[in-house]
């Protein structure tokens, strides 16, 4: 009887598993198809705007407006796709060391916590979208609700995805999740008066203690940021949660960020058409036979591709899949490889057309052209330092079959790579000559890449287009949702007065401009690891750049210093989001590089101090 009962239970669990898999498949289609369509729509809208303005001299006044609306829907559908695929950035180093039972409980907590945040956000997001009905867009006359409804729809989809995932856990694990979340909520309710009475010291509890606990527990970082911000507002303020919805939408839908999915798509097209392989092949023919040569190739390729994509995630996605297999074949440790990849991402933060450079120019009034010019040499300095370190840390164990390429082979590889090497020139020329904005220029790169891939390289697999569009949406959604929740958290910090107090404290540090630069480096390393680059710049750039000018620090020099400092924080574990992006793209466990990355970060810090001490590195080529 017991055996028969056990057999029946197994059959029931199997049927339930099949039913859940079918429901997840249907839900996956519901989120993936609109996400892919939104990516295509963005390309068409922006390319139409460029063509109408530059070719026909008839600007489409509605293009940016429609692109911004579609972009918010792309961000939310992409975030849902990323959640379904488990691609939202999270730290699993500590979770992986737990026993099987505790690991299952913490994994359930990592799914249940986003559910709580989405449930708390859903109604305020609906209220906010409804309130926007009376607001009409200036060019198309569309009600604001059409745009703002993306957030509640995304919340519903992500709740459904998380709910299906929770059903796969055992009842005792679900009870553990409910107990932990209820205990934290009860503690916040009980200690609410105490937390309010200690003033801004409660920020330490919410944004250091609780955020750290959530991140270390493996909760996806975007949801951790969002839930802690909601908890802070509910516990210590009377702010309605509709504000949270508005700030998340604002953070995700900035026109500057339109470049993110398009540059990611461009990076994937470059990889699919084997243009990246051609560029890397040319560099490898020059340096591949040298000890540590492929490390130099990786650094050089990151600098080249940075001139194409503008987004560090796209840079790494274009380079790592081409180089990592050969580097592993030569016996290089994958932990060292992902550490160098992450460090090269931080190195390339100032290489134009960096999104952070564009952000700084937009919020501080610094010339973007000057920032593009000033960002090249600091990147070279960091690359040289990383190359010296990699020479001694990443050694090929097997180079028996590696031979030096002849001059004819080098020349041939250069000719093959020439159409690909022309992309950075094309992109920079299009921006400088006013053909397209820094946001729109990626569409020119996309069209060029498709034409070259079809006509020159004859590499364009139509079967890969749809998966590539979905992957673009998922990666974009994961990045943009983090930016949205980080923007919301940054707003909460601003309302508390913390950001102004921090700016004043930094400005009053002893040591004049050198003391100011040093404390700025420390501050932006921390901010880069917590807030991500763009929200940190939006929050603190307008406050700190005027202080830099008063102390005699050139604004372009200061921009390079804080961007590189932020980049170090962004790629520094355990909180740096860029590090987990590098691990995901390189298909390497974060644990593999957790101990190996610190020498690379130390080298970056040393190079940063050189850049800070020698302003000419940033300003020497300015006219």
C-alpha positions, 0 to 999 in steps of 0.5 A, a space after each residue: 500500500 505504501 509503495 503504491 501510494 508513493 508511486 501515485 505521489 510520484 505520478 502526481 508530481 510528474 503531471 504537475 511538473 508537466 503542467 507547470 512546464 506547459 504554463 511556463 512555455 505559454 508565458 514565455 511566448 507571451 513575454 518573449 514575442 512582444 520583447 523581440 518586436 519592441 527591439 525591432 520597433 526601436 531600431 525602425 523608429 530611430 533609423 527613420 528619424 535619422 534618415 528623415 533628418 539627414 537625408 530628407 531634411 524633414 525631422 520626425 518630431 514624434 520619433 523620440 516620443 514614440 521611441 521613449 514609449 516603446 522603450 519603456 515597454 521593451 524594458 518591462 517585457 525584457 525584465 520579465 524575460 530575464 526573470 523567466 530565464 534567471 538572468 537578473 543579476 544576483 550573487 550566489 557565492 555564499 548560497 552555493 556553499 550551503 547544504 542542499 536543504 538550506 540552499 533550497 530554502 534560500 533559493 526559494 527566498 530569492 524567488 519569494 522576495 521579488 514576489 513581495 516587491 512586485 505585489 507591493 508595487 503593482 497597485 501603486 503602479 496601476 494608480 500612477 498609470 491611471 493618473 497619467 491619463 490626463 497627460 498627453 504627449 506633445 507630438 502624438 497626443 497619446 495619453 500618458 497611461 499608454 506609456 506608464 501602463 508598461 510597469 503594472 503590466 510588467 509587474 503582473 507578468 513577473 508575478 506570474 513567472 515568480 508564482 510558477 517558479 514558487 510552485 516548484 518548491 516544497 511546502 516547507 521551503 515556502 513556509 520558510 520564505 513566508 516566515 522570514 519575510 513576515 518576521 522582517 516586516 514585523 520587526 520594521 513595524 515594531 521598530 519604526 518609531 526608533 528608526 525614525 528617531 535616529 534620523 539619517 542613521 537609519 539609512 545605514 540600517 536600510 541601505 547597508 544592512 538590509 541591502 547587504 543581507 539581501 544581496 548575500 542571500 542571493 536575492 536578485 539585486 534589482 528587486 533587493 534595491 526596490 524592496 529595501 527602498 519601499 521598506 524605507 519609505 513605508 517605515 520612516 516616511 508618509 510618501 505614497 508608493 505611487 512615487 516609487 512607480 514614477 521614479 522607476 519609470 523615470 529611471 528606465 525610460 531616459 532617452 540616453 538609455 535608448 542606446 543600451 538595447 541597440 548597442 547590445 544588439 549591435 554587439 550581438 550582430 558583430 558576433 553573429 556576422 563574425 566581424 568581431 572574430 575578424 577583428 580579434 583574428 587580426 589582433 591575434 595574428 599580431 600578438 597570438 604567438 607571444 606569451 600572454 598574447 591572447 590577454 593583450 588581444 582581449 584588452 585591445 579588442 575591448 578597446 576597439 569594441 568599446 568604440 562601437 557599442 558604448 555599453 560595457 555589457 555589449 563589449 564583453 558579449 562581443 569579445 568573450 565568446 570569440 576569445 574564451 574558447 581558445 584561451 581555455 584551450 591553451 590552459 588558461 584558468 577561467 577564474 583569471 579570464 573572467 577577472 581580466 574580462 571584468 577588469 577590462 570592462 572597468 578599463 573601457 568605461 572612458 572609451 567613447 561612446 561610453 554611456 556614462 560619458 554621455 550621461 555626465 555631459 547631459 547632467 553637468 553641462 560638460 561638452 560631450 565632444 570634450 569628454 569623448 576626446 579626453 576619455 581615450 588616453 586614460 583608457 590606454 593607461 589602464 590597458 597598459 597596466 592591465 597588460 603588464 599584470 596579465 603578462 605574469 598572471 595569465 600564462 598559457 600552459 600549452 603553446 606547442 601548436 602556436 606559431 608566429 603568423 607570417 607577414 602575408 597572414 597578418 596582411 590578409 587578416 587585416 584586409 579581412 578585418 578592415 570592414 569591421 575595423 571601420 565601424 568605430 570610425 563610422 560611429 564616431 564620424 556620424 556623431 561628430 558630423 551631426 548625422 546622428 546623436 549618440 543614441 541614434 548612431 547605433 542604428 547606423 552601425 546595425 544597418 552597416 553590420 547587416 549589410 557587411 555581414 550579408 555582402 562581405 562576410 556572407 555570415 547572417 543566420 536568419 535562424 539566430 535573429 529571433 533568439 538574438 532579439 530575445 536575448 537583447 531584450 532580456 539583457 537590456 531588461 535586466 540592466 534597465 530594471 536595475 537602473 530603475 530601482 537604483 534611481 528610485 533608491 537614489 531619489 530616496 537618498 536625495 529626499 533624506 538629505 544624505 546626498 547633499 550632506 555627502 557632497 558638502 562633506 567631500 567638498 570640505 575635506 582637507 588637502 585642497 583639490 588633491 584631497 577632493 580627488 582622493 575622497 571622490 575616488 573612494 566615494 565613487 568606488 563605493 557608489 559604483 558598487 551600490 548604485 551602478 554608474 548612471 544613477 550614481 552620476 545622475 545623483 552626484 554629478 550636478 552636486 560635485 562638479 561645481 565643487 571641482 570647478 571651485 577647487 580648480 579641477 578641470 571638469 574633463 579631468 574630474 569626469 575621467 577620475 570619477 568614471 574610472 573610480 565608479 568603474 572599479 566599484 561596478 566590477 568589484 565583487 561582492 556587490 559590483 553588478 558588472 562583475 556578475 555581467 562578466 561572469 554571465 557573458 563568459 559563462 564562468 561561475 562568479 565563485 571562480 573569479 571572486 578571489 582572483 580579481 583583486 590584483 586586477 582591481 589593484 592595478 586599475 586603482 594604481 592606474 587611476 591614481 596616475 590619471 588623477 595625479 597627471 591631469 594632462 592624461 585627460 586634458 592634453 588633447 583638448 583644444 
